[in-house]
Amino acid sequence: MRLAKYLAHAGVASRRAAEEIIGDGRVTVDGVIVTDPARDTDDKHAVMVDGREVAIGSAVQERAVWLVHKPRGVVSTAKDTHGRPTVVAMVDAPDTRLYPVGRLDADTTGLILLTDDGDLANRLTHPRYEVPKVYVADVGRGGIAVPEHALRQLREGVVLEDGKTAPAGVRQLRPGVLEITLREGRKRQVKRMCAEVGHPVAKLKRVAFGPLRLGDLAEGRVRRLSPAEVQRLRDAAAPPGRAPG
């Protein structure tokens, strides 16, 4: 059986994603790194991914990904030296070491992901993969609409102290309330962009990350993603030019 097919049957990833994992040198067969997805293998060989043995029909340990609706005042870290509540503490998973995927400011609410899969977290946040993140920003100052010239600046890119931002998707949901879609992740980027065009953010909420939306998950609630949702995340963070699995 081809190695990529073997990994897919073992539940590691889709066949297309398995080819990428193999090409990245993350798979060994009998202790030797294999980068050819067409390599023949079967259960007589010791197949390992990232140091974990996998086999068809075995109970493969799945990586965990949780979606959290972060409330205001909760920090996006695993631990906080000042004793503030953390997003990691919101998930009841004592046997899993979780880390936030990116960050939200303490006063920003909305969708944040937690996972024990470092490779997936890196791909979701690395600028190379351009995984979109969607925010709703209240900049209205009493319901005053943002003028078209300011919206155009946000869409085309704003010059900040760390360089010009990439083009963003921006639409005005109602006077003074903007939906902003970014494909990069600079520190406090939405707030700095809006302030630069004269409309500082009063409230900010992230409502989507890649293919996932916050939906009707209540503030302060969490849910573990299904395997299908995790695969959609992996596909969203596939290298440019590579078809998703």
N, C-alpha and C positions, 0 to 999 in steps of 0.2 A: 504494500500500500504506500502511496506517496506520503511523504512526511507531512505536508500541509493538510492533506485529507485526514491523516491520523490525528493531528491536533484538533481538527474540527470535530471529528467523531468523539474525541475525548472531552469535548466541551470547553476547550481553552478559548476558542474564538471562531469566527466564521472562516471559511477557507481562504478568502482574500486577505483577511486580517492576519491569519496564520502565516501566509507567505511573507507578509511584512515583518512579523516577529522573527521568522527564520532568517530573513535577509539582514536583520539587525544584529545577528549573532547571539541571540538570546536562548538558543536551543542547543542542547548537547544530546548526542546519541552515544551511549556507552562511554561517556566522559569526554567525547570529542565534539567541539563546536561544529555544527553543520549549517551551512548557509544556502544549501540547494533544496528548495521545497519539493523537488522531484525525487529526492533520496528515498529509496525503498526502506520500509521499516515495519515492525510488527511488535507484539507484546513480548517477544523473546529478547528485545533490546531495551535497555534502560533509557527512556526518553525523559529529559528534564527541561523545564522552561523556567528561567530565572532561578535555577537551583532547586526547583520543586519537581518531584517526579510526577508524571502524568501517565495514564493508561486508559484505554477504552474500557468502559464499564466500571472504572474505579470511581470512588467518591473524590472528585477533584475539588480542592478548596477554592471557592469563588472569591474573587476580590469584592470587597464591599464598597458600595457607593450610596450615600444618603443625600437626600434633598432636604434642606432645612429652610424654613421661613424665619429668618433672623429678626428678632425684635430690636428696637432702639435700645442702646446701652449695653448690648452684648458685643464682645470683641471677637474678632476673627482669628483666634489663635488657639493652640492646644492648651497652653497655660498662660496665666497672667500674673506678673509679679506684684501687681497692685490689688489682687484679690477680686477683680471684676469678673462677672459671669462670662463664660466662653461658649462658642458654638459647639465645641467638642463635647462639653458637659451636657449639652441638650440631648445627646444621643445615648441611649442605653445599650452600649456594646462593650462590656467590660473586657472581653477577650480579644478585641480588635483595636489596634493602634491607628487611630484616624487622624488625618490632617486636613485642614481647609484647602480647597482648590482656589487659589487667589484670596483676595480680601475684600471686605466691605468696611468702611469707617464705622466707628461705634454708633454714630447717629444716623447711619444709613440702614434701611430695612430691606427685606426681600430675600431673594433666592441665593443661597450659597451651597456648594457641594462639599461633602466630606468623603474622603476615601483613604484606603490603605494601599492604593495602587499608585506608586510614585511616578511610573512611566505615563499613565493616563493623565495624572494631574499636570505633569510637565507639558504634555501635548496640548491640553486644554487651555493653558495659560501662555504658551510660547507664541510670540507675534507671528512666527513663520506660518502657523496653521490657521490664523485668522478666524478663530471660532467666535461668532458674534455673541455679544452680550447686550441685552436690552434693558434700558432704565426709563423710569417715569420721573421727571423732575418738575417740581412746583417752583416756578420762577416768576410768578405773576404779580407779586406786590399788589394784592387787592383785586385780582382778576383782570389785570391789564394785559392785553395781548402782546406777544413778542413780535416786533415788526419784521417784515420780510427780509430786510437787509441783514438783520442779526441772524435769522434762520439760515440765510445763504452763507454767512461766515462760518457757522457751525458745520454746515454740510461740506463746504469746500476745504475746511481746515483752519485752525486757529493757531497763531504763533504764540507759543508758551516759552518759558525760560529754558525748557529742555528740548526745544525744536517745534516745528509745525506738526500739528496732529494730522493723522490720515483722514481722508473724507469719511463723514459719518452720515448715517441715515437719521434724518430729523423730520418729525411732523408735529404739528400743534394739535393736540387732542381736543383742547378747549382753550379759551384765552388764558395764557400764562402757564399752561401745563404742557410740557413737551415729552414726546417719546423719542429717545435717543439710542441709536444702535451703533456700538463701537466694535471694531475688529482688532483693537489693540488694548493694552491694559496698563496705562501709566498710573502712577499714584494720584489719587483724587482727581482723575482726569475730567469727569463730567463737571464737577464743581469748578475746576479751574477754567474750563472752556466757557462755561456760562458766565462766570464772573468777568472773563476777558471781553465778552461782547456786551457787558453792562446789565446782565440779568442774573445776579447771584442766586444760588439754589437755597430755598427755604426748607424743602423736604425732598428726599431722594429715596427711590425704591427700585431694586433690580427685579424685573419680572420674568426674564428669560435668560437662559444660558445655553447656547447651541440649540439643539432640538427640543430642549426641555423648557416648559413654562411653569410658573408658579401656580397658575390655575386657582382653584378655590381652597388650597391648603391654608389653613388659618395661621395667623401670626403666632410664633412660638411652637408650632407643630413640626414634626419631621416624618419622613417616610423613606424606606429603603427602596431603591430603584430595582425594577425587574431586570432579568438578564437581557430582555429585548431593548429596554431603555439604555442599559449600559452599552450594548452593542451600537446603538444609535449615536451615543457619545463618541465611541471609538471611531465610527465612520466619519463623524463631523471633524475629528482631529486627525484624519488621514493625511499623509504628506501630499502637498500640491501635485496634481497630475496623476495621482493614484486613485483608481475607482474604489468606492467604498465596498465593503464586503456585504 
